[in-house]
Amino acid sequence: MQETVIPRPEPVTLAVQGSSARFPVRRIYCVGRNYADHAREMGATGRELPFFFGKPADAVLNVAEGTEGQMPYPPQTHNLHHEVELVAALGAGGHNLSPEQAARAVWGYAIGLDMTRRDLQAEAKKQGRPWETAKGFDHSAPIGPVHPVAATGDLTKGHIGLTINGEQRQTGDLSDMIWSVPEAIAYLSTLFELRAGDLIFTGTPAGVGAVVSGDQLEAQIQGLGTLRVTIVQA
């Protein structure tokens, strides 16, 4: 391996359910407003073309099966929001994929949380600025283990939800997506060349809201178990 002038960053990997092998993360893409009820909640209507934003790979907070992740409350915000999402992990990629090709590119699925500094996002929107500070901060992407699609099958329906301290905050069904996982990936592939190792957060149902230090989050997706994260004081 070629010598580097500074130490190489540690590669970002995710646990794989039922295996000691790891899933390497290349990029993280997120689909915005992909559930009709959440789109209305955020002031949008209709079946708009999907839009995307990104998070850095090292924003991942990987939570192994049966454990509880600890997410530090991030700085420069007083309005940190939860968004539970189905995450598709790609085992193949390409340009201009058809939905059928996109479906075959999915290697597995995981439960993810798209944590958002909502006050910073609102200010960025008001000023017409990018969202990176609202979406791409440290530990902003808690993710559970990746479940191989060979074990789960294609996840097109099933419960998705989130509780905080035992109280239900978000609930929906994967079939409520405006753009299905293959459709969203196919459209994304017209904008970027997708590759193995890419993660796609596929949107959140309605009910997003604020969390505070000490809150215990439990995110569930049918067939993928439970992702547990506690917000801790930084």
matplotlib code that plots the C-alpha trace (Angstrom):
import matplotlib.pyplot as plt

x = [0.0, 1.3, 2.7, 0.7, 1.8, -0.7, -2.4, -5.1, -8.6, -10.2, -12.6, -16.3, -18.1, -21.4, -22.2, -23.8, -26.6, -25.6, -22.0, -18.6, -18.0, -18.6, -20.3, -18.0, -19.6, -18.7, -21.3, -24.6, -27.5, -30.8, -34.2, -36.2, -39.9, -40.7, -43.8, -47.0, -47.9, -44.4, -44.4, -47.6, -46.1, -43.1, -45.4, -45.2, -47.9, -48.1, -45.7, -42.8, -39.6, -37.4, -34.7, -31.6, -29.0, -26.0, -24.2, -20.5, -19.7, -18.1, -21.4, -22.4, -23.0, -23.1, -25.2, -24.7, -27.6, -28.7, -26.7, -27.7, -25.9, -25.1, -25.5, -24.0, -26.4, -24.8, -23.5, -25.1, -28.7, -31.7, -34.0, -32.6, -35.1, -35.5, -36.4, -36.6, -35.8, -35.3, -31.7, -30.8, -27.2, -26.0, -23.9, -23.7, -24.2, -24.1, -25.5, -29.1, -30.4, -33.9, -36.0, -35.5, -31.7, -31.9, -33.7, -31.1, -28.3, -29.6, -27.4, -29.3, -31.4, -30.9, -32.8, -31.4, -32.0, -31.6, -30.9, -31.5, -30.6, -34.0, -33.3, -30.2, -32.1, -34.9, -32.4, -30.5, -33.8, -34.8, -31.5, -31.3, -28.2, -27.1, -28.2, -24.9, -24.7, -28.2, -27.8, -24.2, -22.9, -21.0, -23.0, -26.0, -26.6, -27.2, -27.6, -28.3, -26.8, -27.3, -29.6, -28.8, -31.7, -31.1, -32.6, -35.2, -36.4, -37.3, -38.9, -41.8, -44.3, -44.3, -44.4, -41.9, -42.0, -40.2, -40.8, -39.2, -39.1, -41.8, -44.2, -45.0, -43.9, -43.7, -45.6, -46.3, -45.8, -43.0, -45.8, -46.6, -43.4, -44.1, -41.2, -40.4, -36.8, -36.0, -37.6, -35.6, -32.4, -33.0, -33.6, -30.5, -28.5, -29.3, -27.5, -24.6, -22.7, -23.7, -21.3, -21.2, -21.0, -23.4, -26.2, -29.6, -31.8, -35.3, -37.4, -39.4, -43.1, -44.9, -44.4, -40.9, -40.1, -37.5, -35.4, -33.4, -30.5, -31.6, -34.2, -34.2, -35.1, -36.3, -36.7, -38.4, -38.9, -40.7, -38.2, -35.2, -35.7, -35.0, -32.4, -31.9, -30.2, -29.9, -29.2, -26.4, -25.0, -21.9]
y = [0.0, 3.4, 5.5, 8.6, 11.8, 11.6, 8.4, 7.0, 7.6, 4.4, 2.9, 3.2, -0.2, -1.5, -4.7, -7.4, -9.4, -13.0, -12.5, -11.4, -9.7, -5.9, -3.8, -1.0, 2.4, 4.6, 7.4, 8.3, 9.6, 10.6, 11.0, 14.0, 14.0, 10.5, 9.8, 11.7, 12.5, 13.7, 15.8, 17.5, 17.9, 19.8, 21.9, 20.0, 18.3, 15.9, 13.4, 15.7, 14.3, 12.9, 15.1, 14.2, 15.4, 13.7, 12.9, 12.1, 8.4, 9.1, 10.6, 6.9, 5.9, 2.1, 0.2, -3.5, -5.9, -6.1, -3.0, 0.7, 3.5, 6.7, 9.9, 13.1, 16.0, 18.1, 21.7, 24.9, 23.6, 23.8, 21.7, 18.3, 16.1, 12.4, 10.8, 7.0, 5.6, 2.4, 2.3, 0.4, -0.8, -1.2, -4.2, -2.9, 0.4, 2.1, 5.0, 5.4, 2.2, 1.0, 0.3, -3.4, -3.0, -0.7, -3.4, -6.0, -3.6, -3.7, -5.9, -5.4, -3.2, -1.5, 0.8, 4.3, 7.6, 10.8, 13.2, 16.8, 20.2, 21.5, 25.1, 25.3, 23.7, 26.3, 29.1, 27.7, 27.3, 30.9, 32.2, 29.9, 28.1, 24.5, 22.1, 20.4, 21.9, 20.6, 17.1, 16.1, 16.7, 14.1, 11.0, 12.3, 8.8, 6.1, 2.8, -0.8, -3.9, -4.5, -7.5, -9.2, -9.0, -12.7, -13.2, -10.4, -10.4, -7.0, -4.8, -3.1, -3.1, -3.4, -1.3, 1.5, 3.5, 5.2, 5.6, 8.0, 6.9, 4.3, 6.9, 6.4, 9.3, 8.0, 5.2, 4.3, 1.6, 1.1, 0.9, 4.6, 5.8, 8.2, 6.8, 3.1, 2.1, 1.0, 4.1, 6.4, 4.6, 4.6, 8.3, 8.9, 7.0, 9.6, 12.2, 10.2, 7.0, 4.7, 2.1, -0.8, 0.5, 3.4, 3.8, 5.3, 6.7, 6.4, 8.9, 9.1, 9.0, 11.8, 12.6, 14.0, 16.1, 17.2, 15.1, 16.2, 14.7, 11.6, 10.6, 6.9, 6.3, 2.9, 2.7, -0.4, -1.7, -5.0, -7.7, -5.7, -5.6, -2.5, 0.2, 1.7, 5.0, 7.3, 11.0, 12.0, 15.3, 16.0]
z = [0.0, -0.9, 1.9, 2.9, 4.4, 7.3, 8.8, 6.6, 8.0, 9.4, 6.8, 7.7, 7.9, 9.2, 11.0, 8.9, 10.6, 11.1, 9.9, 11.2, 7.9, 7.6, 5.0, 3.7, 3.3, 0.3, 0.2, 1.9, -0.1, 1.4, -0.3, 0.9, 1.7, 0.3, 2.4, 1.5, 5.1, 5.9, 2.7, 3.8, 7.3, 5.7, 3.4, 0.1, -1.9, -4.8, -6.3, -7.0, -8.6, -5.8, -4.5, -2.5, -0.1, 1.4, 4.6, 4.9, 5.4, 8.8, 10.0, 10.7, 14.2, 13.9, 16.5, 16.7, 17.2, 20.8, 21.8, 22.4, 20.6, 22.3, 20.2, 21.6, 21.4, 18.6, 19.1, 17.6, 17.8, 20.1, 17.9, 17.1, 15.2, 14.7, 11.3, 11.1, 7.7, 5.7, 4.5, 1.3, 1.0, -2.5, -3.6, -7.2, -9.0, -12.4, -14.3, -15.6, -14.0, -14.6, -11.5, -12.2, -12.3, -9.2, -7.3, -8.1, -7.0, -3.4, -1.2, 2.0, 4.3, 7.6, 10.0, 10.0, 11.7, 9.7, 12.6, 11.7, 13.3, 12.3, 13.4, 11.2, 8.3, 8.6, 8.6, 5.6, 3.7, 4.5, 3.2, 0.2, 1.6, 1.5, 4.2, 5.1, 8.6, 9.3, 8.0, 7.7, 11.3, 13.4, 14.4, 12.4, 10.8, 13.4, 11.6, 12.8, 11.2, 7.5, 6.8, 3.5, 1.0, 0.5, 4.0, 4.0, 0.4, -1.2, 1.5, -0.2, 2.7, 6.5, 9.6, 10.2, 13.4, 16.2, 19.9, 22.4, 26.0, 25.1, 23.5, 19.8, 17.7, 14.1, 12.5, 8.9, 6.3, 3.8, 1.1, 1.8, 0.0, -2.8, -4.7, -4.2, -3.3, -6.8, -8.3, -6.0, -6.7, -10.5, -10.5, -8.3, -10.8, -13.4, -11.2, -9.9, -10.8, -8.0, -6.7, -4.3, -0.7, -1.2, 1.3, 0.4, 3.2, 1.7, 3.6, 6.8, 7.7, 9.5, 13.2, 13.2, 16.2, 18.7, 21.1, 24.1, 26.1, 28.0, 25.4, 24.5, 20.8, 19.5, 15.7, 14.2, 10.7, 10.2, 9.4, 10.6, 14.3, 16.5, 16.5, 20.0, 20.5, 23.6, 23.2, 25.6, 26.7, 24.6]

ax = plt.figure().add_subplot(projection="3d")
ax.plot(x, y, z, "-o")
ax.set_aspect("equal")
plt.show()
